[in-house]
Amino acid sequence: MNDWQSWAAIVVFVGAYALIITEKIHRVAAALGGAGLMLAIGATDDKSAFHSEHSGIDWNVIFLLMGMMMIVGVLKKTGLFEYLAIWSVKRARARPFRVMVMLIVITAVASALLDNVTTVLLIAPVTLLVCERLALPVAPFLIAEVLASNIGGTATLVGDPPNIIIASRAGLTFNDFLVHLAPLSALLILALIALCRVLFRKSFQYDEARAAEVTELEEREAIRDPRLLLQGLIVLALVVAGFVLHPVLHYEPSIVALLGAGLLVAVSVAETGDVLGEVEWPTLAFFAGLFIMIGGLIETGVIGEVSKALAQAIGDDELGGSMVLLGGSAVLSGIVDNIPYVATMAPITGDLVTAMGGSGDHVMWWALALGADLGGNATAIGASANVVVLGIAERNRTPISFWQFTKYGLVVTAVTVLISAGYVWLRYFALA
């Protein structure tokens, strides 16, 4: 990593990241500007940026988001989210903390079954309506849900994209993730609920008049178009089935989402232009820019050098190695998106596992998965779900700043990674 392009790529990435953090310019402009500079200095090129599976734009992520945004856009017109908002407030007796706990648990479970990005696309509109009805600040509830989505997604193979990469490389099954990571994920959700009670304590203001208004509402009256709702729910169920049956059908989630969106637009009365208007285009552009910038770091060998340094620090000490891998992955996944990080780190982890004799418990793989998934909570751009929710909040005129998210995300990441380190030590070493 001695050539000028590597150092230039680092300068471009750090500069763009600084602009995103300080919000001197809009994050989309910073990401696209950084991507343009990466192409201009030759850190990456058009073939790598647009066609490389390893270092280019992850089109599966882009089109998964686009397809699900279109489906959510149609469902919005039916009144479904208003129905769910009124239903959830009634069940929680309009108590703000109970509402947050309910939304956290629903988000975590859904993220394990679907994926965290799809889940936040479905839950965020409900949250916005709940907060509007109860006159509550939106940011704490959206932030809590994103954190829950990343923790819940850790539990299964399909919950978070890095898990799919790890499963493919290590030969792990859906049940392996369920047995090894789901119990820890449940424990971490309980820790998150306790942290939210403290971190957001000033946001749980109970407005008795507002609560009485909402509890008197009849949720069924919120449904504006029953026929469109039925069509939307059938398509959504088919899409979810497509996600779950990925091992059998071998269709990527992006293909399933696009097929679902196309089918729903074709069979419903929804106008194509209106549906496309619901897509968060700035969020998709931000992802594209971010992927190209990280691709520049991959192509110039910067990320490879960081990964090798981590591997050298680990050596053949399995306990120390798993802790370094867990902590290092958490830090790096908070800075760069965890998908390209895991794609780069997976082959190195495979070499480490082989050098250590291939532990039957796959402890190194679990350390990588936990670090990458939980580290995504550390900053506003650490995971795909974070970026999506920030885009939704901005579109609904309740923007969440980089630091507003990150000051809570860092605390939750530190606590969950420490608990995970204890879990890894206890399960795979102390009690092995």
C-alpha positions in Angstrom: 0.0 0.0 0.0 2.8 2.4 -0.9 1.4 3.9 -4.1 0.0 7.4 -4.2 -3.5 6.2 -5.2 -3.9 4.3 -1.9 -3.1 7.4 0.2 -5.3 9.5 -2.1 -8.1 7.1 -1.6 -7.7 7.3 2.2 -7.8 11.2 2.0 -10.9 11.2 -0.2 -12.7 8.7 2.1 -11.7 10.5 5.3 -12.7 13.9 3.8 -16.1 12.6 2.6 -16.6 11.0 6.0 -15.7 14.2 7.8 -18.3 16.1 5.7 -21.0 13.5 6.5 -20.2 13.6 10.2 -20.1 17.4 10.4 -23.0 17.8 8.0 -21.3 20.8 6.4 -23.0 19.6 3.1 -25.8 17.1 2.6 -24.6 13.5 3.1 -25.7 12.5 -0.4 -23.6 15.2 -1.9 -20.6 14.2 0.2 -21.0 10.5 -0.8 -21.5 11.2 -4.5 -18.6 13.8 -4.5 -16.3 11.2 -2.8 -17.3 8.6 -5.3 -16.6 10.9 -8.2 -13.1 11.7 -6.8 -12.4 8.0 -6.3 -13.1 7.5 -10.0 -11.1 10.7 -11.0 -7.9 9.6 -9.2 -8.2 6.1 -10.6 -8.6 4.3 -7.2 -11.5 2.5 -9.0 -12.9 2.5 -12.5 -16.3 2.1 -14.2 -16.0 -1.7 -14.5 -15.1 -2.1 -10.8 -17.6 0.5 -9.6 -20.6 -0.7 -11.6 -19.9 -4.4 -12.4 -17.6 -5.8 -9.7 -19.2 -8.1 -7.2 -16.3 -7.6 -4.8 -15.7 -3.8 -4.9 -18.6 -2.3 -6.8 -22.1 -1.0 -6.0 -24.0 -3.8 -4.3 -27.0 -3.8 -6.7 -28.7 -6.4 -4.6 -29.0 -4.0 -1.8 -30.1 -1.1 -4.1 -32.8 -3.1 -5.8 -34.0 -4.8 -2.6 -34.5 -1.3 -1.1 -36.2 0.0 -4.2 -38.6 -3.0 -4.5 -39.6 -2.8 -0.8 -40.0 1.0 -0.9 -42.5 0.6 -3.8 -44.5 -2.1 -1.9 -44.5 0.1 1.3 -45.6 3.0 -0.9 -48.7 1.1 -2.0 -49.5 -0.1 1.5 -49.3 3.5 2.8 -52.3 4.4 0.6 -54.5 1.7 2.2 -54.4 3.1 5.8 -52.7 0.0 7.1 -50.0 1.9 9.0 -52.7 4.1 10.7 -54.5 0.9 11.7 -51.3 -0.6 13.2 -50.4 2.7 14.9 -53.8 2.9 16.7 -53.7 -0.8 17.5 -50.2 -0.7 19.1 -51.0 2.4 21.1 -54.2 0.8 22.5 -52.3 -2.4 23.4 -49.6 -0.3 25.2 -52.4 1.8 26.9 -50.7 4.9 25.3 -47.8 4.7 27.7 -44.7 6.0 25.7 -42.2 3.5 27.2 -44.5 0.6 26.7 -45.1 1.7 23.1 -41.3 1.8 22.6 -40.8 -1.7 24.1 -43.6 -3.1 21.8 -42.0 -1.5 18.7 -38.5 -2.8 19.7 -39.7 -6.4 20.2 -41.7 -6.4 17.0 -38.8 -4.9 15.0 -36.3 -7.4 16.5 -38.4 -10.5 15.7 -39.3 -9.2 12.2 -35.6 -8.5 11.5 -34.7 -12.0 12.3 -37.4 -13.5 10.0 -37.0 -11.0 7.1 -34.0 -8.7 7.1 -33.3 -5.5 9.0 -33.8 -3.1 6.1 -37.1 -4.5 5.0 -38.3 -4.4 8.6 -37.5 -0.8 9.2 -39.2 0.2 5.9 -42.4 -1.4 7.3 -42.1 -0.3 10.9 -40.9 3.3 10.5 -44.2 4.7 9.0 -46.1 3.2 11.9 -43.7 4.8 14.3 -44.1 8.2 12.7 -47.9 8.0 13.1 -47.7 6.8 16.7 -45.5 9.7 17.7 -47.7 12.1 15.9 -50.8 10.8 17.6 -49.2 10.9 21.1 -47.2 14.2 20.5 -43.9 12.3 21.2 -40.5 13.1 19.7 -39.9 10.9 16.7 -36.0 10.5 16.9 -35.8 8.3 20.0 -38.3 5.8 18.8 -36.8 5.6 15.3 -33.3 5.2 16.7 -34.4 2.5 19.2 -36.0 0.6 16.3 -32.9 0.7 14.1 -30.7 -0.5 17.0 -33.2 -3.3 17.6 -33.3 -4.2 13.9 -29.5 -4.7 13.8 -29.5 -6.7 17.0 -32.5 -8.8 15.9 -30.9 -9.4 12.5 -27.9 -11.0 14.2 -30.0 -14.0 15.3 -30.5 -15.7 11.9 -28.8 -16.4 8.6 -31.2 -14.1 6.7 -31.4 -11.3 9.3 -28.4 -9.3 8.2 -26.5 -9.4 4.8 -23.1 -10.1 6.4 -24.5 -13.3 7.9 -25.3 -14.6 4.4 -21.7 -14.0 3.3 -20.4 -15.7 6.4 -22.7 -18.7 6.0 -21.7 -19.1 2.4 -17.9 -19.0 3.2 -18.1 -21.1 6.4 -20.7 -23.6 5.3 -23.1 -22.7 8.1 -26.8 -23.4 8.1 -29.9 -21.4 9.2 -30.1 -23.7 12.3 -26.4 -23.0 13.2 -27.2 -19.3 13.5 -30.4 -20.0 15.4 -28.6 -22.2 17.9 -25.5 -20.1 18.4 -26.6 -16.5 18.0 -30.4 -16.4 18.7 -30.1 -16.8 22.5 -27.5 -14.0 22.6 -29.7 -11.8 20.4 -32.6 -12.2 22.8 -30.4 -11.3 25.7 -29.1 -8.2 23.9 -32.6 -7.0 23.1 -33.4 -7.1 26.9 -30.2 -5.0 27.4 -31.3 -2.6 24.7 -34.7 -2.1 26.4 -33.0 -1.4 29.7 -30.6 1.1 28.0 -33.5 2.8 26.2 -35.3 3.4 29.5 -32.2 5.4 30.6 -31.0 7.0 27.3 -34.4 8.3 26.3 -36.0 8.9 29.7 -36.8 12.5 28.9 -38.9 11.4 25.9 -41.5 9.4 27.8 -43.9 12.3 28.5 -47.4 10.9 29.0 -50.1 13.2 27.6 -53.4 12.1 29.1 -55.6 14.1 26.7 -53.8 12.7 23.7 -53.9 9.2 25.1 -57.6 9.4 25.6 -58.2 10.6 22.1 -56.2 7.7 20.6 -57.8 5.0 22.8 -61.2 6.1 21.7 -60.4 5.7 18.0 -61.6 2.6 16.1 -58.6 1.2 14.2 -60.8 -0.4 11.5 -62.0 3.0 10.4 -58.5 3.8 9.4 -58.5 1.4 6.5 -59.3 3.5 3.4 -59.0 0.8 0.6 -59.8 -2.8 1.7 -59.3 -4.2 -1.8 -55.8 -2.6 -2.3 -54.9 -3.7 1.3 -55.8 -7.3 0.5 -53.7 -7.2 -2.7 -50.8 -5.5 -0.9 -50.8 -8.0 2.0 -50.9 -11.0 -0.4 -48.0 -9.7 -2.4 -46.1 -8.9 0.9 -46.7 -12.4 2.1 -45.4 -13.8 -1.2 -42.3 -11.6 -0.9 -41.7 -12.8 2.7 -42.1 -16.4 1.6 -39.6 -15.7 -1.2 -37.1 -14.4 1.3 -37.5 -17.4 3.7 -37.4 -19.9 0.8 -34.1 -18.5 -0.6 -32.2 -21.8 0.1 -34.8 -23.7 -2.0 -35.6 -21.1 -4.8 -32.2 -19.5 -5.0 -33.7 -16.1 -5.9 -31.8 -13.2 -4.4 -33.9 -11.0 -2.1 -33.6 -8.1 -4.6 -35.2 -10.2 -7.3 -38.0 -11.3 -5.0 -38.6 -7.6 -4.0 -38.7 -6.4 -7.6 -41.0 -9.2 -8.7 -43.3 -8.3 -5.8 -43.3 -4.6 -6.6 -43.9 -5.2 -10.3 -46.8 -7.7 -9.5 -48.4 -5.2 -7.0 -48.3 -2.3 -9.5 -49.6 -4.5 -12.3 -52.7 -5.9 -10.4 -53.6 -2.9 -8.3 -55.1 0.5 -9.2 -52.0 2.3 -7.8 -50.5 4.7 -10.4 -46.9 3.8 -11.3 -45.7 7.4 -11.1 -47.2 7.7 -7.5 -45.5 4.5 -6.4 -42.1 5.5 -7.8 -42.6 8.8 -6.1 -42.5 6.9 -2.7 -39.0 5.6 -3.4 -36.3 7.3 -1.3 -34.1 8.1 -4.2 -31.6 10.2 -2.2 -31.0 7.2 0.1 -30.3 5.0 -2.9 -27.9 7.6 -4.3 -26.1 7.8 -0.9 -25.7 4.0 -0.9 -24.3 4.0 -4.4 -21.8 6.7 -3.5 -20.8 4.9 -0.3 -20.2 1.6 -2.1 -18.0 3.3 -4.8 -15.9 5.0 -2.1 -15.4 1.8 -0.2 -14.7 0.0 -3.5 -11.9 2.5 -4.0 -10.4 1.4 -0.6 -10.7 -2.2 -1.6 -9.2 -1.8 -5.1 -6.2 0.1 -3.8 -5.6 -2.5 -1.1 -6.3 -0.3 1.9 -9.0 -2.6 3.4 -6.9 -5.7 2.6 -4.0 -4.2 4.6 -6.2 -3.4 7.6 -7.6 -7.0 7.5 -4.1 -8.5 7.3 -2.9 -6.4 10.2 -5.8 -7.7 12.2 -4.9 -11.3 11.2 -1.3 -10.8 12.2 -2.4 -9.5 15.6 -4.5 -12.6 16.1 -1.9 -15.2 15.4 -2.9 -18.7 16.6 -4.5 -17.7 19.9 -8.2 -18.7 19.5 -9.5 -16.9 22.6 -7.5 -13.7 22.1 -8.2 -13.9 18.3 -11.9 -14.2 18.7 -11.9 -11.1 21.1 -9.7 -9.1 18.7 -11.9 -10.1 15.7 -15.1 -9.2 17.7 -13.8 -5.8 18.8 -12.0 -5.0 15.6 -14.9 -5.9 13.5 -17.2 -3.8 15.6 -15.0 -0.7 15.2 -14.4 -1.1 11.5 -18.1 -1.9 10.7 -19.1 1.4 12.4 -16.8 3.2 10.0 -17.4 1.4 6.7 -20.5 -0.5 5.8 -20.4 -4.0 7.2 -21.2 -5.8 3.9 -17.9 -5.0 2.1 -16.0 -5.3 5.3 -17.3 -8.9 5.9 -16.8 -9.7 2.2 -13.1 -8.7 2.6 -12.6 -10.3 6.0 -14.3 -13.6 5.3 -11.4 -15.3 3.4 -8.9 -14.1 6.0 -11.1 -15.5 8.8 -11.3 -18.8 6.9 -7.5 -18.9 6.8 -7.3 -18.2 10.5 -9.8 -21.0 11.3 -7.8 -23.5 9.1 -4.5 -22.4 10.8 -6.1 -23.0 14.2 -7.3 -26.5 13.3 -10.9 -25.6 12.3 -12.8 -25.3 15.6 -16.0 -27.3 15.6 -17.8 -24.5 17.4 -16.9 -22.0 14.6 -16.1 -19.4 17.3 -14.1 -17.2 14.9 -17.0 -17.0 12.5 -19.4 -16.1 15.3 -17.0 -13.4 16.5 -16.9 -11.9 13.0 -20.7 -12.0 12.7 -21.3 -10.4 16.1 -18.7 -7.7 15.5 -19.9 -6.8 12.1 -23.6 -6.9 12.9 -23.5 -5.1 16.3 -20.8 -2.7 15.1 -23.3 -1.4 12.5 -25.1 0.3 15.4 -22.1 2.5 16.2 -22.7 5.3 13.7 -25.4 6.6 11.5 -23.8 5.0 8.4 -22.6 1.8 10.0 -25.5 -0.4 8.6 -28.0 -0.2 5.7 -31.0 0.1 8.1 -29.5 3.2 9.8 -29.2 5.1 6.5 -32.7 4.1 5.4 -34.3 5.3 8.6 -32.4 8.6 8.5 -33.7 9.1 4.9 -37.3 8.4 6.0 -37.0 10.8 9.0 -35.6 13.5 6.7 -38.4 13.0 4.2 -41.0 13.4 6.9 -39.4 16.7 8.1 -38.1 15.2 11.4 -34.4 14.9 10.4 -32.0 12.9 12.7 -28.4 14.2 12.5 -25.3 12.0 12.3 -24.3 12.8 15.9 -27.8 12.6 17.3 -27.9 8.9 16.2 -24.2 8.2 16.9 -24.2 9.3 20.5 -26.8 6.7 21.4 -25.5 4.1 18.9 -22.0 4.1 20.4 -23.3 3.5 23.9 -25.5 0.6 22.8 -22.7 -0.9 20.6 -20.2 -0.8 23.5 -22.6 -2.5 25.9 -23.8 -5.2 23.4 -20.2 -6.0 22.3 -19.1 -6.3 25.9 -22.0 -8.7 26.6 -21.2 -10.6 23.4 -17.5 -10.9 24.5 -18.6 -12.4 27.8 -21.0 -14.8 26.0 -18.3 -16.0 23.6 -15.8 -16.5 26.4 -18.3 -18.3 28.6 -19.9 -20.6 25.9 -16.9 -21.5 23.8 -14.0 -21.4 26.3 -15.0 -21.4 30.0 -17.7 -24.0 29.6 -16.4 -25.8 26.5 
